[in-house]
Amino acid sequence: MSPSSRQNETRQPELLVRHWPLVQSPWETGAMAAAFITVGLIAFYASSSSSLGVLCTLLLLLTSWRMWLPADFEIGPRGIVQKNLWGQRRIQWRSVESCQSQRKGVVVYLAADASAAAELSNVYISGPNQVDEICEIIDYYLQIRRAGGGSSILRHDDSADSIDTPISTSRS
């Protein structure tokens, strides 16, 4: 690698965003937990089965795991890397269609396919104090991708593993 390409590498913006609604929005997360408990109580009273009430509450808590567990997003020349308790997932820039800012975060829209579940693959990055910065860096890399230019890192990494291939975190 030539010195000029190394200099190019370091100039490309990167951003680390911690997504943890339990800490970032405790009142909203608490209200959601209260709603889940209420659903469990309704299931208990409707069925007279405490196990059904507990099961409903646990299933709601499990399906909303993103509210309770932290996730880190690294946004940079290699795409968006999402790290959580389960491991890592890298989203290549060629898989990103656009982004849209929300009140407390950014929705990253991935390349649509014909399946009914395509909408579920979009990624929400919560960063209440970083919304503008997140959108700017994503737009920066999308402009490079659309222009067909960019650094050798972008071209190299876009040809690597696919969006659905998790990055292994286990050590052998």
BABA-360220 format. One record per residue (C-alpha): residue in one letter; x, y, z. Coordinates in nm, 2 decimals. Layout:
<rs>
[r 'A',[X,Y,Z]] ...
</rs>
This chain:
<rs>
[r 'M',[0.00,0.00,0.00]] [r 'S',[0.14,0.33,-0.10]] [r 'P',[0.18,0.62,0.15]] [r 'S',[-0.08,0.83,-0.04]] [r 'S',[-0.34,0.56,-0.01]] [r 'R',[-0.27,0.53,0.37]] [r 'Q',[-0.33,0.90,0.40]] [r 'N',[-0.66,0.87,0.21]] [r 'E',[-0.76,0.59,0.46]] [r 'T',[-0.72,0.81,0.76]] [r 'R',[-0.91,1.10,0.61]] [r 'Q',[-1.23,0.91,0.57]] [r 'P',[-1.48,0.99,0.85]] [r 'E',[-1.58,0.73,1.10]] [r 'L',[-1.83,0.74,1.38]] [r 'L',[-1.91,0.51,1.68]] [r 'V',[-2.27,0.52,1.80]] [r 'R',[-2.39,0.34,2.11]] [r 'H',[-2.75,0.23,2.09]] [r 'W',[-2.90,0.15,2.43]] [r 'P',[-3.26,0.27,2.48]] [r 'L',[-3.27,0.14,2.84]] [r 'V',[-3.01,0.41,2.92]] [r 'Q',[-3.08,0.67,2.65]] [r 'S',[-3.46,0.68,2.70]] [r 'P',[-3.53,0.52,3.04]] [r 'W',[-3.89,0.67,3.07]] [r 'E',[-4.00,0.54,2.73]] [r 'T',[-3.83,0.20,2.80]] [r 'G',[-4.00,0.18,3.14]] [r 'A',[-4.34,0.26,2.99]] [r 'M',[-4.29,-0.02,2.74]] [r 'A',[-4.19,-0.26,3.02]] [r 'A',[-4.51,-0.15,3.21]] [r 'A',[-4.72,-0.22,2.90]] [r 'F',[-4.56,-0.57,2.86]] [r 'I',[-4.64,-0.65,3.23]] [r 'T',[-5.00,-0.52,3.17]] [r 'V',[-5.04,-0.76,2.88]] [r 'G',[-4.91,-1.04,3.10]] [r 'L',[-5.16,-0.95,3.37]] [r 'I',[-5.45,-0.94,3.12]] [r 'A',[-5.34,-1.29,2.99]] [r 'F',[-5.33,-1.41,3.35]] [r 'Y',[-5.68,-1.28,3.44]] [r 'A',[-5.83,-1.39,3.11]] [r 'S',[-5.70,-1.74,3.14]] [r 'S',[-5.66,-1.78,3.52]] [r 'S',[-5.32,-1.92,3.44]] [r 'S',[-5.02,-1.75,3.60]] [r 'S',[-4.78,-1.94,3.37]] [r 'L',[-4.95,-1.80,3.06]] [r 'G',[-4.92,-1.44,3.20]] [r 'V',[-4.55,-1.50,3.27]] [r 'L',[-4.50,-1.66,2.93]] [r 'C',[-4.66,-1.36,2.75]] [r 'T',[-4.45,-1.11,2.94]] [r 'L',[-4.13,-1.30,2.88]] [r 'L',[-4.20,-1.34,2.51]] [r 'L',[-4.26,-0.97,2.48]] [r 'L',[-3.94,-0.89,2.66]] [r 'L',[-3.74,-1.14,2.45]] [r 'T',[-3.88,-1.01,2.12]] [r 'S',[-3.79,-0.65,2.21]] [r 'W',[-3.43,-0.74,2.32]] [r 'R',[-3.29,-0.44,2.13]] [r 'M',[-3.45,-0.22,2.40]] [r 'W',[-3.27,-0.39,2.68]] [r 'L',[-2.93,-0.48,2.55]] [r 'P',[-2.67,-0.24,2.41]] [r 'A',[-2.55,-0.23,2.05]] [r 'D',[-2.26,-0.04,1.90]] [r 'F',[-2.26,0.08,1.55]] [r 'E',[-1.93,0.16,1.37]] [r 'I',[-2.00,0.37,1.06]] [r 'G',[-1.70,0.41,0.83]] [r 'P',[-1.54,0.33,0.50]] [r 'R',[-1.61,-0.04,0.54]] [r 'G',[-1.99,0.01,0.59]] [r 'I',[-2.19,-0.01,0.91]] [r 'V',[-2.08,-0.27,1.16]] [r 'Q',[-2.34,-0.35,1.43]] [r 'K',[-2.20,-0.52,1.74]] [r 'N',[-2.41,-0.67,2.01]] [r 'L',[-2.41,-0.95,2.26]] [r 'W',[-2.48,-1.20,1.97]] [r 'G',[-2.18,-1.09,1.76]] [r 'Q',[-2.12,-0.86,1.47]] [r 'R',[-2.30,-0.78,1.15]] [r 'R',[-2.15,-0.58,0.87]] [r 'I',[-2.37,-0.40,0.62]] [r 'Q',[-2.18,-0.30,0.30]] [r 'W',[-2.24,0.04,0.15]] [r 'R',[-2.37,-0.12,-0.17]] [r 'S',[-2.65,-0.27,0.04]] [r 'V',[-2.76,0.07,0.17]] [r 'E',[-3.03,0.25,-0.03]] [r 'S',[-3.07,0.56,0.18]] [r 'C',[-3.12,0.69,0.53]] [r 'Q',[-3.39,0.90,0.70]] [r 'S',[-3.35,1.10,1.02]] [r 'Q',[-3.61,1.05,1.29]] [r 'R',[-3.65,1.24,1.62]] [r 'K',[-3.41,1.03,1.81]] [r 'G',[-3.21,0.83,1.55]] [r 'V',[-3.17,0.73,1.19]] [r 'V',[-3.34,0.46,0.98]] [r 'V',[-3.10,0.30,0.73]] [r 'Y',[-3.29,0.16,0.44]] [r 'L',[-3.13,-0.14,0.28]] [r 'A',[-3.16,-0.25,-0.08]] [r 'A',[-3.51,-0.39,-0.12]] [r 'D',[-3.58,-0.73,-0.24]] [r 'A',[-3.92,-0.88,-0.34]] [r 'S',[-3.98,-1.06,-0.01]] [r 'A',[-4.25,-0.95,0.24]] [r 'A',[-3.98,-0.94,0.51]] [r 'A',[-3.76,-0.69,0.33]] [r 'E',[-3.89,-0.40,0.55]] [r 'L',[-3.77,-0.59,0.86]] [r 'S',[-3.41,-0.58,0.74]] [r 'N',[-3.38,-0.20,0.77]] [r 'V',[-3.17,-0.08,1.06]] [r 'Y',[-3.25,0.18,1.32]] [r 'I',[-2.96,0.36,1.48]] [r 'S',[-3.06,0.54,1.79]] [r 'G',[-2.84,0.85,1.86]] [r 'P',[-3.05,1.13,2.00]] [r 'N',[-2.76,1.37,2.01]] [r 'Q',[-2.59,1.25,1.69]] [r 'V',[-2.88,1.24,1.43]] [r 'D',[-2.73,1.50,1.20]] [r 'E',[-2.38,1.35,1.23]] [r 'I',[-2.50,1.00,1.16]] [r 'C',[-2.70,1.12,0.85]] [r 'E',[-2.40,1.32,0.72]] [r 'I',[-2.15,1.03,0.74]] [r 'I',[-2.40,0.79,0.58]] [r 'D',[-2.47,1.04,0.30]] [r 'Y',[-2.10,1.09,0.25]] [r 'Y',[-2.04,0.72,0.19]] [r 'L',[-2.35,0.69,-0.02]] [r 'Q',[-2.24,0.97,-0.25]] [r 'I',[-1.90,0.80,-0.30]] [r 'R',[-2.07,0.47,-0.38]] [r 'R',[-2.32,0.64,-0.62]] [r 'A',[-2.04,0.83,-0.80]] [r 'G',[-1.86,0.50,-0.85]] [r 'G',[-1.55,0.64,-0.69]] [r 'G',[-1.41,0.62,-0.35]] [r 'S',[-1.11,0.47,-0.19]] [r 'S',[-0.96,0.13,-0.24]] [r 'I',[-1.11,0.03,0.10]] [r 'L',[-1.46,0.09,-0.03]] [r 'R',[-1.40,-0.11,-0.35]] [r 'H',[-1.22,-0.39,-0.16]] [r 'D',[-1.48,-0.42,0.12]] [r 'D',[-1.78,-0.41,-0.11]] [r 'S',[-1.65,-0.72,-0.28]] [r 'A',[-1.61,-0.90,0.05]] [r 'D',[-1.87,-1.10,0.25]] [r 'S',[-2.24,-1.04,0.21]] [r 'I',[-2.47,-0.84,0.42]] [r 'D',[-2.62,-1.15,0.59]] [r 'T',[-2.28,-1.30,0.68]] [r 'P',[-2.20,-1.23,1.04]] [r 'I',[-1.84,-1.14,1.13]] [r 'S',[-1.71,-1.42,1.35]] [r 'T',[-1.62,-1.31,1.71]] [r 'S',[-1.51,-1.65,1.84]] [r 'R',[-1.15,-1.73,1.90]] [r 'S',[-1.00,-2.06,1.81]] 
</rs>
